[in-house]
Amino acid sequence: MVDLDVLVPTKDRPVELATTLAGLAAQAGTGGPSFRVVVSDQSDGDASFDTAAAATMARVLRHRGVEVELLRHLPRRGITEQRAFLLSRATAPAVLFLDDDVWLEPGVLARLHTALRELGCGLVAAAMQGLSHLDDDRPHERASYERWDGPVVPERIEKESGPWQRWRLGNAANGMHLAAAEGLDVPGGPVPAPSSYVAYKIAWAAGCVLFDRAALLDAGGFDFWRDVPADAHGEDVFVQQRVMTRAGAAGVLPSGAYHQESATTLPDRGASAVDLLAGR
């Protein structure tokens, strides 16, 4: 059995998916955790992985001993059901939900896997960074930053409370600025070592989240997909909060997860799962 499963939902993003797979290929064969990749495609036309670039990256992964599963999952029933389907394919002790427009710097999987084991919590996150905002310094959005200097403990965070404002830590390139302030990722310096990280408190994070699979299943996973409309959003926030309440959560610096900043493929969004399922 591999150490972790990487679960990638995708729709109508052939270029972005190929880039995301390239980031995963850069993790393989470097001494990090063993992993498997599962891609679930819900494109309107040809599958996003049905291109020469994506096929090449899948071949590179397989050449390095990584199993790659490329699936078509139709009809679409919303992103929550898509995530539930991907989780149903997972068998590893840890599962990484990776968006199809996020490129990972070499060493990110190793860092996240190390952090999850050492911290002993339910999830760790490398919040995706938008490098177009690197010169957009937002110290006011980083005011809620707080390191986990002791053990990571469960937290229950109410929406709009003070701790809820931690979500802003994942905005723009805030993670890059925090990592630089911590001396972990200096501009112009080398790629940070996978063994070096700082854990900090989060409300939730987007793009790249590694769960302890048992903790995720104990929290119900994404089985609530039948209880929300197909256009609901915030399913990842809701799940992270449920895991956090039971088993704790941490963000990890440096992130090393870079948002490709493409337009969303889910422009029509209904209510948030956090609001729809409040109190559950």
N, C-alpha and C positions, 0 to 999 in steps of 0.2 A: 504493500500500500504506500502511496506517496504521502508526503507531509501535508500538502494542501492542494485543493482544487481551485483554479481560477475560473470564475463564472462571468461570461461577457454577454450581456444582452445587446443586440444590434438591430438597426433598421435603416436602410437606405444610406449607408455610410461606407462605401467601399474604400475610399482613400483613408478615412479616419481609422477604420478597422485594421487596414494593412499596417498603418503606423503603430497602432496599439499592439498588434501582434509582433511588430519589430521590437518594441520595448520589452515584451516578454521573452523574445528570442535572446535579447541581451542579458537576461537573467540566467539562462540555461548554461550548464556546464561550467559555472564559475565557483562551485563549492558551496552554494547556498542550498536551501531546502529543495527537495524533490517536489515536482508539481505536475499537474495535469491541466489542460485547458479545455473548457467546454464553451462553445459559442452557440448561442441560440438566435437565429435570424428570423425577423418578421418583416422583411422588405416587401414593398408593393410589387416590384418586378423581380429581376434576378437577385439572388442572395448577395449580400455585401461581401461574403468570402469567396464568391465566384468570379474572381479577377486574378490576373497573373501576379500582381503584387502580393495579395493576401495568400494565394496559393504558395508563393515562394517562401513567405514567412512561416507558413504552416510546415513546409518541407524542412526549413532550417530547424524548427523546434523538434520535429520528429528525428532529424539527423542527430540531434543532441540528446535523444532518448526521452523526449517529452511526448506523451500521448496527447493528441489533439482530436477533439470530437466536434465536428461541424454539423449543426442540426438546423433544419427548417421547422419552425414551430408556428403553425397557423391552424385556425384563424386567430387573429389578434383579439385578446380579451382584456387588454390593458397592461401597463407595465408591472402592476402588482402580480398579476397572474404569470407574467413572463418571468419574474424573479422567483416565484413559487416553483415554476417548472424547472428552472435552472437548479434550484436547491434540491429538487427531487433527484437530480442526476448526480449529486455529490456523494462521495463516500469517504473522503479524507477527514482527518480530525479537525482541520481548519479549512475555511472557505473564504476566498477573496472575491468580493463583488467589485468588478472593475468595469467602469463605463467604457464604451467603445470609442471614446474620443480623448483618451488619457494615455500619454506616453510615459513609461517608467524608466528612470535613470538606472543604470546597472547598480545592483546591490539593494534595491528597494525591497524585493521579496525577502531577502535575507534579514534585513533590518526589522521588517514588520514581524516576521516569524520569530525572531529572537525576542522582540519586545513582548509578543503575546505570551511566549513561554515564561519569560522572566517576570513579567508583571502579574501573570496569573489571573487576568481579567477576561471579560466576555468578548471584548473587541478592541482593536487598535486601528487607527486611521491615519493615512497619509493624505491630508486634504489637498485636492488638486490645486495647482498654482497657475494663474494666468500671467504669463511673462510679459504681455503687452502692458501690464500695470506695474512693471518693476520700478519705474520712476514715479509711480503714484503712491507716495508714502502716506499711510493713514494711521498715525499713532492713536487717534481717538477710537478706532475700531479694535485696537489691540489692548485697550485698557483693562479688559477682563482676563487677560492672559495670566495663568497661574500654573506653575509646575506641580506635578505630583512628586513631592519630596519624600513622601512615605508610601505605604502600600496603596494601591488603587482600590477604592472601596465603592460599593454600590451607591448610586445617587438617584433621587427622584427629582426631576426638574420640571416645574410647572411652566407652561407657556407664558411668555411675557414677564417672567420673573427676572431677577438680576442675573442668575447663572444662565438663563436662556440666551442672554446677549452674547454668550461665547460663540454663537454661530457665526458672528462677524469675523472671528479669527480665520475663517476659511475664505473670506472674500478676497478678490483681486490677487495680489501677491503678498498678503500679510504674512503668510508662512515663510516666505523667503526673507522678509525683513526680520522676523522673529529668529530664524535660524542664524542669520548674520549677527544679530545682537547677542546670541548665545555662543558665538564663535564656532558654530558647527558647519557653516557653509559660507565661506568668504568669497565675494565676487572675484573672479579671476583665479581662484584657487583650484585645487584638485577635486575630483569627485569624492564626496565624503565617504569614509569607511563605513561599511554596513554595521559594524559593531558599535559605532558611536551614535547615541541618540539621547534625546531628552523627551520625557513623557509629560504631557500637560492635560489639563482638564478641558473637556469639550461639552457642548450641548448635543451636537451631531456634526457629521462631516460628509462631504460629497465626493464621489468619484472613485475612491480607492479605500475600501474598508475590509479588514481581515477579521473574521469572526471565529471564535471557538465554535465549531459546528454543534456540539452538544448544548452549549449555552444558547445558541440561536434556536435550535429545535425546542429547547425547554421553554423559550419565550413564545413559541407558537410559529416561528418562521414567518412566512408570508401567506399562511393559510387563511387569512382574513380577506383574501382577494374577492371572495364571493360577496362580502359585506360592503364593498365599496363600488361605485360606478367605474366603468372601464376608463373614463377620462380622469380619474382621481390622481392626485400627485401626493408627494410627501410620504409615500409608503416606506422609503428608506429611513426617513426621520422617525416615523412611528416605531419601526422595528428596532432601530438603534436605541431609542429611549426605553423600550421594553427590556432589551438586553442589559442596558446600563442600570436599570432599577434592580435587576436581579444579580448581576455579576460584575458591574463596573465597566468603565470605558476610558480610553486614553487616546489623545492625539499624539503623534510622533513627529519630532523634528530631528533632522531635516526631512522634508516630505519626499522630494525626488519624483513626485507625480505631477506631470505638467498637462494642463488642459489645452487641447488644440483649439479651443475657442471657436468652434464651428457653431452654426445656427442649430437650435434645438430641433429634433425630429418629433417632438411632442408639443406643438404650439397650442393645441386645444386642451386646456387643463380645467378640470372641474374643481371641486372642493378638495381641501387637504385631508388626507387620512387621519392626521393628528386631530383635526376638528371633528371629523365624522365619527371617530371612534374614541372620543374623549371619555375617560373614566374606565376604559376596558384594560 
